Amino acid sequence: MDMTNEEEFKEQLEEEMARFEDDGYFKRLGKMFSGLGRSRDSREYKEALIELQRQVAPLLAIMLPLICVVVLFVVTAMDSGAKKQIKVDIVTAEDNPDVVEDPPPPEPPPQDPVEVDVQVDTPTVGNPTDVEAVAPTTEPVTAKVAPMEAMLNIKSPVTMKNVFGASRLTGKPGVLNGGGHLGDPNTEAAVMKALRWLKWKQNSDGSWPGVKPAATGLAILTYLAHGETPTSKEFGPTVRLGLDFLTNSIIDKGGKPMIAGTDGNEYSFLIATYALCEAYGMTKNPDLREPAEKCLSRIVKGQNATGGWDYKMARTTRDDISFGGWAMQALKAGKMAGIHPSGLDECIKKAIQCLRTRNYDKKAGFVYTPGSHGGGLGGVGCLCLQLLGQAKDTTVANALDVMRDWLPTFEKKHMSGGSCSQYYSYYAAQCKYQAGMVKGATPANFTLWKKWNVAMKDLYPKSIINDKKADGSPVTIKDTKGKDQPVGHWENTDVHSTRPVMDTCLTALQLMVYYRYLPTTSLKATEVEEDVGLLSKDQGSEVKVSIDL
């Protein structure tokens, strides 16, 4: 082979080998742009198109994030240049002109009144002197639950809002909402004095003075009503110790749960159960469920065949509406908390029927026991029927009419010889609030509530007793900021003045009716099918109360 042929062969070989070598990235880009400028029929142009398709993916991988960064930068720069302002208008509803007065309800069948002199026995919360206390025994005691430090900081099963639909902050709604039908700064200041007085008066074992379980149950209900749980800053430890005391006071006596140190008639048991059910419903602390369910089960089993309850939950035909009122409040609280002991729904139906027939009286609204006459218990039966879904019942309308001229007081009124006026006012305030502020309330019922509230807002703040030391200086305790805050309490002028814990709690609960966090005292509490049926999730399926109206 001559030199010429050899060189040509090498050139051809190099050209063939070059075809199998990878071009660099920029070299390929150069060929691509060069080929795109050639004739469409040329090989170079077609190869350039193929190369262009190959380059799309890496180009997008680089360009898209770059574009997003640029857009984000521009938007942020524009947003920082102008701050938006939201205008909020607070609306107060003074009247309800669009509501049409309901026609007068038909009167229940007339009943022949039986004149019986009745002395109503209200719960014993103060120091017991003439009642038989249930002392702790050597019998087996139920296992003690864990301390309340384990309390879960989660939302209540009921999302309660005030009448305007705005979310509430603990301790603030009474100030923010104002008006003739809600609270104001004076009512809220009185409530704070009472809460701090209760904190000051709490015993080292977590209880409150008097008949400890009853006083402690009422105090816990008062704190819960203000939205205070064991996680609260100022009152959390107080609530935790109180709940520990209640759960640790439950004993097993003869196979049934009882409360050590209760009063002779066991009002304490009912009030403590009510408090435990409300506490579990608001916190979902699992350590509260078992004791609450055990106690609630005993209330269900202790119901009379006639539908009411008697002292010590003895099964008789004496349907005591004062005693049963606390039982029914506990039943509703347990139902809303998702606690469903066997027989609960049937128990509620029987209680409603008993109130409608055996405890109903046209003149008094509702009476102490069947066949008795008078008393100031119209509010007890009225509220219980409202809570059990019977707010539109004719007996409720009649009871509201009986209480139409009732006003809050610390003296003996509205009671036909009864005592502890705040016991009756506690029920009346809730009845009138539920009737007057619920959606669709008649103008008459709205006025009924407004008249009561105006009087309550005037009386209670100025009637609070500001505690003083021996030298006459005010008693104060530290708040969360270390600032001294005054304390105060209320007392009735009758025999119950020796039981200021009860009087204070019942009065404070009335002043918090506007925004109470307790599920059973919200306006939605009267909507049985909605709030109970939909909120009863704990047993895996909805449980509804079907009641014939």
C-alpha positions in Angstrom: 0.0 0.0 0.0 1.5 3.3 -1.0 1.6 6.3 1.3 -1.3 8.1 -0.3 -3.7 5.2 0.1 -2.4 4.7 3.7 -3.1 8.3 4.7 -6.6 8.2 3.1 -7.3 4.9 5.0 -6.2 6.6 8.3 -8.4 9.6 7.6 -11.4 7.4 7.0 -10.7 5.3 10.1 -10.4 8.5 12.2 -13.7 9.7 10.8 -15.4 6.4 11.7 -13.9 6.4 15.2 -15.0 10.0 15.7 -18.6 9.0 15.1 -18.4 6.7 18.2 -17.0 9.3 20.6 -19.3 11.5 22.8 -19.3 15.2 22.2 -19.1 17.5 25.1 -22.2 19.3 26.3 -21.3 22.7 24.8 -20.0 21.0 21.6 -23.4 19.4 21.2 -25.1 22.7 21.8 -22.9 24.2 19.2 -23.8 21.5 16.7 -27.4 21.9 17.5 -27.5 25.6 16.9 -25.4 25.2 13.8 -27.7 22.4 12.4 -30.8 24.4 13.0 -29.4 26.9 10.6 -29.1 24.3 7.8 -31.6 23.2 5.2 -34.6 21.3 6.6 -33.7 18.4 4.3 -30.2 18.1 5.5 -28.9 15.5 7.9 -27.4 18.2 10.2 -30.8 19.9 10.6 -32.5 16.6 11.6 -29.8 15.7 14.1 -30.2 19.2 15.5 -33.9 18.6 16.1 -33.2 15.4 17.9 -30.6 17.1 20.1 -33.1 19.9 20.9 -35.6 17.3 22.2 -32.8 15.8 24.4 -32.0 19.2 25.9 -35.6 20.1 26.9 -35.6 18.1 30.2 -32.3 19.5 31.6 -33.2 23.0 30.6 -36.6 22.8 32.4 -34.9 21.4 35.5 -32.8 24.5 35.6 -35.2 27.2 34.5 -38.4 26.2 36.5 -36.9 26.5 40.0 -35.2 29.7 38.9 -38.5 31.2 37.7 -40.3 30.1 41.0 -37.6 31.8 43.1 -37.9 35.0 41.0 -41.8 35.0 41.3 -41.6 34.4 45.1 -39.2 37.2 45.5 -41.4 39.6 43.6 -44.6 38.6 45.5 -42.8 39.0 48.9 -41.5 42.3 48.0 -44.9 43.5 46.9 -46.7 42.2 50.0 -44.2 43.8 52.4 -45.0 47.2 50.9 -48.6 47.3 52.1 -50.1 46.0 55.3 -53.8 45.0 55.3 -56.2 46.2 58.0 -59.3 44.3 58.9 -62.1 46.2 60.3 -64.2 44.4 62.9 -67.6 45.6 64.0 -69.0 44.4 67.3 -72.8 44.1 67.0 -75.1 43.9 70.0 -78.6 42.7 69.5 -80.8 44.7 71.8 -84.1 43.5 70.5 -85.5 40.6 68.5 -88.2 42.3 66.4 -88.3 39.7 63.7 -89.5 36.9 66.1 -93.2 36.3 66.2 -94.8 35.5 69.5 -95.7 31.9 69.7 -99.4 31.1 70.3 -100.1 30.3 73.9 -99.5 26.6 74.7 -102.4 24.4 75.6 -102.8 24.0 79.3 -102.0 20.5 80.8 -104.9 18.6 82.2 -106.1 20.2 85.5 -105.0 18.5 88.7 -106.6 18.7 92.0 -104.1 20.5 94.3 -103.3 18.8 97.5 -102.3 21.2 100.2 -99.2 19.8 101.9 -96.8 21.7 104.1 -93.4 20.9 102.5 -90.0 21.9 103.7 -87.6 21.6 100.7 -84.3 20.0 101.6 -81.5 21.7 99.6 -78.0 20.3 99.3 -75.9 20.4 102.4 -72.5 22.0 101.6 -71.6 23.7 104.8 -70.4 22.1 108.0 -72.8 19.2 108.6 -74.3 19.2 112.1 -77.4 17.2 111.8 -76.7 14.8 109.0 -75.2 11.3 109.0 -71.9 11.4 107.1 -70.6 8.4 105.2 -67.2 7.9 106.7 -64.4 6.0 105.0 -64.5 2.3 105.8 -62.1 -0.6 105.9 -63.9 -2.2 103.0 -62.1 -2.6 99.6 -61.4 0.7 98.0 -61.3 1.3 94.3 -58.0 1.8 92.7 -56.8 5.4 92.8 -56.4 7.2 89.5 -53.3 8.9 88.3 -52.8 12.6 89.4 -54.3 15.2 87.1 -50.9 16.2 85.7 -51.9 13.8 82.9 -54.7 16.0 81.9 -54.9 16.4 78.1 -54.9 19.9 76.8 -57.4 19.2 74.0 -60.7 20.8 72.9 -64.0 20.2 74.5 -66.3 17.8 72.7 -68.6 20.8 72.3 -67.5 23.8 70.3 -69.4 26.4 72.2 -69.7 30.0 70.9 -71.4 33.0 72.3 -74.7 34.2 70.7 -72.8 36.2 68.1 -70.8 33.1 66.9 -67.4 34.5 67.9 -64.8 32.3 69.5 -64.3 32.9 73.2 -61.2 33.4 75.4 -61.2 32.3 79.0 -62.4 35.0 81.3 -63.0 37.6 78.5 -66.5 37.1 77.0 -68.3 38.8 79.8 -66.2 41.9 79.2 -66.3 41.9 75.4 -69.9 41.2 74.8 -71.6 43.6 77.2 -75.2 44.8 76.8 -78.4 44.4 78.6 -78.6 40.7 77.9 -75.0 39.7 78.5 -72.2 40.5 81.0 -70.0 43.5 81.5 -66.6 44.3 83.2 -68.3 44.5 86.6 -69.7 41.0 86.3 -66.4 39.6 85.2 -64.5 41.4 87.9 -66.9 39.8 90.5 -66.3 36.4 89.0 -62.6 36.8 89.2 -62.8 37.8 92.9 -64.9 34.6 93.5 -62.5 32.3 91.7 -59.6 33.7 93.7 -61.6 33.5 96.9 -62.2 29.8 96.2 -58.5 29.3 95.5 -57.7 31.0 98.8 -60.2 28.8 100.7 -59.1 25.4 99.2 -57.9 22.9 101.7 -54.5 21.3 101.4 -56.2 17.9 100.4 -57.8 19.6 97.4 -61.3 19.9 98.9 -63.3 23.0 100.1 -64.7 23.6 103.6 -68.1 22.1 104.6 -69.4 18.8 103.3 -66.3 18.4 101.2 -67.5 16.3 98.2 -70.4 18.7 97.5 -68.4 21.9 98.1 -65.6 20.5 95.9 -68.0 19.5 93.2 -69.5 22.9 93.0 -66.1 24.6 93.1 -64.9 22.4 90.2 -68.1 23.2 88.2 -67.4 26.9 88.8 -63.8 26.8 87.5 -64.8 24.7 84.5 -67.6 27.2 83.7 -64.9 29.8 83.4 -62.8 27.6 81.1 -60.3 26.7 83.8 -58.8 23.2 83.6 -55.7 21.6 85.1 -53.7 23.2 82.3 -54.7 26.8 83.2 -52.0 29.1 84.4 -53.6 30.7 87.4 -56.1 28.1 88.5 -54.8 24.9 87.0 -53.2 23.5 90.2 -56.4 24.3 92.1 -58.6 22.4 89.6 -56.2 19.5 89.5 -56.1 19.1 93.3 -59.9 19.3 93.4 -60.4 16.6 90.8 -57.8 14.4 92.6 -59.8 14.8 95.8 -63.1 13.8 94.1 -61.7 10.7 92.4 -59.8 9.6 95.5 -63.0 10.0 97.6 -64.8 7.3 95.6 -65.1 4.1 97.6 -66.7 0.7 96.8 -69.3 0.0 99.4 -71.2 -3.2 99.0 -70.5 -3.4 95.3 -71.6 0.2 94.5 -69.5 3.4 94.3 -70.0 5.9 97.0 -68.3 9.2 98.1 -66.5 9.2 101.4 -67.6 12.0 103.7 -70.8 12.7 101.8 -73.9 14.2 103.4 -76.6 11.9 104.8 -78.9 12.1 101.7 -76.1 11.9 99.2 -76.6 15.2 97.4 -72.8 15.2 97.4 -72.6 12.1 95.3 -74.8 13.6 92.5 -73.0 16.9 92.5 -69.6 15.2 92.4 -70.7 13.0 89.6 -71.9 16.0 87.6 -68.5 17.7 88.1 -66.6 14.6 87.0 -68.7 14.2 83.9 -68.2 17.8 82.9 -64.5 17.6 83.6 -64.2 14.5 81.4 -66.3 16.0 78.7 -64.1 19.2 78.6 -60.7 17.5 78.9 -61.1 13.8 77.7 -58.6 12.8 80.4 -58.9 9.0 80.5 -58.3 9.0 84.3 -61.6 10.7 84.7 -63.8 8.5 82.6 -63.8 5.4 84.8 -64.9 7.1 88.0 -67.4 9.3 86.2 -68.9 6.3 84.4 -69.1 4.2 87.6 -70.9 7.0 89.5 -73.2 7.8 86.5 -74.1 4.1 86.3 -75.2 4.1 89.9 -77.5 7.1 89.2 -79.1 5.2 86.4 -79.6 2.1 88.5 -80.9 4.2 91.4 -83.8 5.7 89.5 -87.3 4.9 90.8 -89.6 2.9 88.7 -91.7 6.0 88.5 -88.9 7.9 86.9 -87.6 10.1 89.7 -85.0 9.8 92.5 -85.1 9.6 96.2 -82.5 10.2 98.9 -79.5 7.9 98.8 -80.9 6.6 95.5 -83.2 4.3 97.4 -85.8 2.9 95.0 -89.1 4.2 96.2 -92.0 6.2 94.8 -90.9 9.5 96.4 -89.7 11.4 93.3 -87.8 14.2 94.9 -87.2 16.9 92.2 -84.6 18.8 94.2 -82.5 15.6 94.6 -83.3 14.5 91.1 -82.4 17.8 89.6 -78.7 17.1 90.2 -79.1 13.6 88.9 -80.5 14.8 85.6 -77.8 17.4 85.2 -75.2 14.7 85.7 -77.0 12.4 83.2 -77.0 15.2 80.5 -73.3 16.0 81.2 -72.4 12.3 80.9 -74.4 11.9 77.7 -72.7 14.9 76.1 -69.3 13.7 77.2 -69.8 10.3 75.5 -70.3 8.3 78.7 -73.1 5.8 78.1 -73.8 3.4 81.0 -76.3 0.6 80.3 -79.9 1.9 80.5 -79.0 5.6 80.1 -81.5 6.4 77.3 -84.4 4.6 78.9 -83.5 6.4 82.2 -83.8 9.8 80.5 -87.2 8.9 78.9 -88.6 7.9 82.3 -87.2 11.1 83.9 -89.0 13.2 81.3 -92.2 11.4 81.9 -92.0 11.8 85.6 -91.4 15.5 85.3 -94.3 16.0 83.0 -96.8 14.1 85.2 -95.7 13.3 88.7 -93.8 16.5 89.6 -95.8 19.0 87.4 -98.1 21.5 89.0 -99.8 24.3 87.1 -99.7 26.8 89.9 -96.1 26.2 91.1 -94.7 24.9 87.8 -93.0 21.9 89.4 -93.2 20.6 93.0 -90.9 19.0 95.4 -92.6 15.6 95.4 -95.7 14.2 93.8 -98.8 15.5 95.7 -97.0 18.4 97.4 -97.8 22.0 96.7 -95.8 25.2 96.4 -92.1 25.7 96.8 -89.7 27.4 94.5 -88.8 24.4 92.4 -90.4 25.5 89.1 -86.9 26.3 87.8 -85.5 22.8 88.6 -88.1 21.0 86.5 -88.0 23.6 83.8 -84.2 23.5 83.4 -84.1 19.7 83.5 -86.7 19.4 80.7 -84.8 22.0 78.7 -81.6 20.0 79.0 -83.4 16.8 78.1 -84.6 18.2 74.9 -88.1 19.3 75.9 -87.7 23.1 75.7 -90.9 23.5 73.8 -93.0 21.4 76.2 -96.1 23.0 77.5 -95.0 22.4 81.1 -91.8 24.3 80.4 -93.8 27.3 79.1 -96.0 27.2 82.2 -93.0 27.1 84.5 -91.5 30.1 82.8 -94.7 32.0 83.3 -94.7 31.0 87.0 -91.2 32.5 87.3 -92.0 35.6 85.2 -91.7 38.0 88.0 -88.9 36.3 89.8 -85.7 38.3 90.3 -82.3 37.4 91.8 -82.1 37.8 95.5 -80.1 36.8 98.6 -83.3 36.8 100.8 -86.2 34.4 101.1 -88.3 34.9 98.1 -90.0 32.7 95.5 -89.8 29.8 97.8 -92.8 29.5 100.1 -90.7 28.9 103.2 -87.7 27.4 101.5 -84.2 28.6 102.3 -81.0 29.3 100.3 -82.4 31.7 97.7 -79.3 31.3 95.5 -80.2 27.6 95.1 -83.5 28.6 93.4 -81.9 31.5 91.5 -79.3 29.1 90.1 -82.0 27.3 88.2 -84.1 30.3 87.3 -81.2 32.1 85.7 -80.4 29.2 83.4 -84.1 28.6 82.5 -84.6 32.2 81.5 -81.3 32.3 79.6 -82.1 29.2 77.7 -85.6 30.4 76.8 -84.6 34.0 76.0 -81.4 33.6 74.1 -82.0 30.5 72.1 -82.4 30.9 68.4 -86.1 31.6 67.6 -86.9 32.9 71.1 -90.1 34.7 71.4 -90.0 38.5 72.3 -91.7 37.6 75.6 -89.0 35.1 76.6 -86.2 37.4 75.4 -87.6 40.2 77.6 -88.0 37.7 80.5 -84.3 36.9 80.3 -83.2 40.5 79.8 -85.2 41.7 82.9 -83.6 39.0 85.0 -80.1 39.8 83.7 -80.3 43.5 84.3 -81.3 42.9 87.9 -78.6 40.3 88.3 -75.9 42.5 86.9 -76.9 45.2 89.3 -77.2 43.1 92.4 -74.4 40.5 92.4 -71.3 42.7 91.8 -72.3 45.2 94.5 -73.3 42.4 96.9 -70.0 40.6 96.9 -68.3 40.5 100.3 -64.7 41.7 100.0 -62.7 39.7 102.5 -60.5 41.6 104.9 -57.7 40.8 107.3 -57.9 41.4 111.1 -56.3 44.9 110.6 -59.0 45.8 108.0 -56.8 45.6 105.0 -58.1 43.6 102.0 -57.2 39.9 101.5 -55.3 39.4 98.3 -53.6 36.6 96.4 -51.0 36.7 93.6 -52.1 36.4 90.0 -49.9 34.9 87.2 -47.9 38.1 87.0 -47.3 38.3 90.7 -49.7 41.1 91.2 -51.9 41.2 94.3 -55.6 40.7 93.5 -58.6 41.0 95.8 -60.9 38.1 96.8 -64.6 38.1 97.5 -67.5 35.8 98.1 -71.3 35.8 98.5 -73.6 34.7 101.3 -77.4 34.3 101.6 -79.1 36.1 104.5 -80.8 32.9 105.6 -79.6 29.8 107.3 -77.3 29.0 104.4 -75.1 32.0 105.2 -72.9 29.5 107.1 -72.2 27.8 103.8 -70.5 30.6 101.8 -68.8 28.1 99.4 -72.2 27.0 98.0 -73.6 30.5 97.9 -70.5 31.8 96.1 -70.4 29.0 93.5 -74.1 29.2 92.7 -73.9 33.0 92.3 -70.7 32.9 90.2 -72.2 30.2 87.9 -75.1 32.6 87.2 -72.8 35.4 86.2 -71.0 33.1 83.8 -74.2 31.8 82.1 -73.4 34.1 79.1 -70.3 32.2 78.1 -70.0 29.1 80.3 -67.7 26.5 79.0 -69.7 23.8 80.6 -71.2 21.7 77.8 -74.5 21.4 79.6 -75.0 25.1 80.0 -74.4 26.1 76.4 -77.4 27.1 74.3 -76.8 24.0 72.3 -77.3 21.8 75.3 -81.1 21.8 74.7 -80.7 20.4 71.2 -80.6 16.7 72.2 -80.5 15.1 68.8 -77.8 17.5 67.5 -75.4 17.9 70.4 -75.8 14.5 72.1 -76.3 12.3 69.0 -73.5 13.8 67.0 -71.1 14.3 69.9 -71.4 10.8 71.4 -68.5 9.3 69.6 -66.7 7.4 72.4 -68.6 4.1 72.0 -68.0 3.9 68.3 -71.5 4.8 67.0 -74.0 7.5 67.5 -76.5 7.1 70.3 -79.6 9.2 70.1 -82.4 9.8 72.5 -85.7 9.3 70.8 -88.4 11.0 72.7 -92.1 11.3 71.8 -93.3 14.8 72.1 
